[in-house]
Amino acid sequence: MAVWYALADLLLSRLDAETAHGLALKALKSGLTRGDRRPDPPSLGVTIWGRQLPNPIGLAAGFDKNAEAPDALLGLGFGLVEIGSVTPRPQPGNPRPRLFRLPEDRGVINRMGFPGQGLDAALTRLQRRPRNGFVGVNVGANKDSTDRAADYVTCGAALAPYADYLVCNVSSPNTPGLRNLQGCAQLADLLKRVQDAIAATPVPLVVKIAPDATDDDLDDIVAVSRDLRIDGIIVGNTTLSRPASLRSARRQEAGGLSGTPLAELSTEVLRRTARRVEGQFPLIGCGGVGSGADAYAKIRAGASLVQLYSMLVYEGPPLVRHIKDELAALLARDGLASVSQAIGADE
Ligand SMILES: Cc1cc2nc3c(=O)[nH]c(=O)nc-3n(C[C@H](O)[C@H](O)[C@H](O)COP(=O)(O)O)c2cc1C
């Protein structure tokens, strides 16, 4: 197993990042990647939206945009997997190359621009899968759409019956203007329309925001979310900022930055979000998680669940088990019997 991963790792790290990602997804789909069936430590169990998850570590959106392998991904040991972002119509996204590794910084820059097979393809796959595990569905808008909110409504209404939670991604930096949907009036309108469209389906509705949100932005986003009784916020997406400490050759590529250089910023924005939410609904922490300590920091800052993507690029599937083992050890070190006792403990 270790040899297989070492070989795969060597091969994948020498390929263009997007080609490597495509191969990894193919391997998962074809069952070439062995899962991790070992049970999780009981302290990692979490209850959210009335559902019990074996652990709080999730795969963030963007890895499996078209719902090609959610079950194989769950089999790697994630407590939850989020597919998408799904847009109503298929679209090619931005020209390649559009995904870059920043190896010296353990970071990634992407300007994918929502390439995807569209709603029908994702819907068909989700309809065919057994309803096991916890799979979130993340929806977005087509680049050339004239009514962006309508795209969220279309995807949300169609996919909600097959989702364990539904995410409105209003924070991708790679679709021009999309982030404007985080503004108070636009966000309220969008979320209200999606809520109305899925009213018959009891699925938690979550909004995913940018780690570049200012305090004023957070005031608005949280006020709207509390007002509409949204079920959660994911903090957050990739950042447009470029920390001065970046060293890798590709650091000035256009797009959203993720991975280690995003960890601190996203945890701080999560903390500031949690202060405003006051426990009214759960938060999901995402950005730069590559260790149990990173996950623990987000939980202590107020996250009920944690997600990751970029560090999987560097570490491969064994990362999931490492993070879980380290998180369980940190809880035990601090005398905490469960993840729930650690949520917001730093406040
Ligand atoms: C290549 C790539 C594609 C992504 N695509 C999406 C997407 O389609 N929808 C979305 O909400 N987030 C997307 N993201 C953002 C991730 O879900 C996550 O929020 C961000 O990368 C921060 O987490 P990380 O540092 O663990 O990668 C993407 C990230 C990467 C690196």
The ligand as a Tripos MOL2 file, in Angstrom:
@<TRIPOS>MOLECULE
LIG
   31    33     1     0     0
SMALL
NO_CHARGES

@<TRIPOS>ATOM
      1 C1         -8.6470   23.2070   -8.0730 C.3       1 LIG1
      2 C2         -9.6830   23.7360   -7.1390 C.ar      1 LIG1
      3 C3        -10.9990   23.8050   -7.5520 C.ar      1 LIG1
      4 C4        -11.9830   24.2880   -6.6960 C.ar      1 LIG1
      5 N1        -13.2880   24.3210   -7.1100 N.ar      1 LIG1
      6 C5        -14.2520   24.7370   -6.2540 C.ar      1 LIG1
      7 C6        -15.6180   24.7140   -6.6350 C.ar      1 LIG1
      8 O1        -15.9750   24.3040   -7.7350 O.2       1 LIG1
      9 N2        -16.5270   25.1590   -5.7390 N.ar      1 LIG1
     10 C7        -16.1820   25.6100   -4.4860 C.ar      1 LIG1
     11 O2        -17.0620   25.9840   -3.7140 O.2       1 LIG1
     12 N3        -14.8980   25.6230   -4.0950 N.ar      1 LIG1
     13 C8        -13.9350   25.1980   -4.9320 C.ar      1 LIG1
     14 N4        -12.6230   25.2010   -4.5360 N.ar      1 LIG1
     15 C9        -12.2790   25.7380   -3.1950 C.3       1 LIG1
     16 C10       -12.1310   24.6150   -2.1680 C.3       1 LIG1
     17 O3        -13.3530   23.9510   -1.9820 O.3       1 LIG1
     18 C11       -11.6840   25.2110   -0.8150 C.3       1 LIG1
     19 O4        -12.6810   26.0790   -0.3540 O.3       1 LIG1
     20 C12       -10.3610   25.9640   -0.8940 C.3       1 LIG1
     21 O5         -9.4710   25.3420   -1.7860 O.3       1 LIG1
     22 C13        -9.6880   26.0800    0.4850 C.3       1 LIG1
     23 O6         -9.4070   24.8210    1.0290 O.3       1 LIG1
     24 P1         -7.9530   24.1040    0.9070 P.3       1 LIG1
     25 O7         -6.9400   25.1150    1.3290 O.co2     1 LIG1
     26 O8         -8.0280   22.9200    1.8070 O.co2     1 LIG1
     27 O9         -7.8060   23.7400   -0.5290 O.co2     1 LIG1
     28 C14       -11.6280   24.7330   -5.3820 C.ar      1 LIG1
     29 C15       -10.2890   24.6630   -4.9710 C.ar      1 LIG1
     30 C16        -9.3130   24.1690   -5.8220 C.ar      1 LIG1
     31 C17        -7.8830   24.1130   -5.3380 C.3       1 LIG1
@<TRIPOS>BOND
     1     1     2 1
     2     2     3 ar
     3     2    30 ar
     4     3     4 ar
     5     4     5 ar
     6     4    28 ar
     7     5     6 ar
     8     6     7 ar
     9     6    13 1
    10     7     8 2
    11     7     9 ar
    12     9    10 ar
    13    10    11 2
    14    10    12 ar
    15    12    13 ar
    16    13    14 ar
    17    14    15 1
    18    14    28 ar
    19    15    16 1
    20    16    17 1
    21    16    18 1
    22    18    19 1
    23    18    20 1
    24    20    21 1
    25    20    22 1
    26    22    23 1
    27    23    24 1
    28    24    25 2
    29    24    26 1
    30    24    27 1
    31    28    29 ar
    32    29    30 ar
    33    30    31 1
@<TRIPOS>SUBSTRUCTURE
     1 LIG1         1 GROUP 0 **** ****
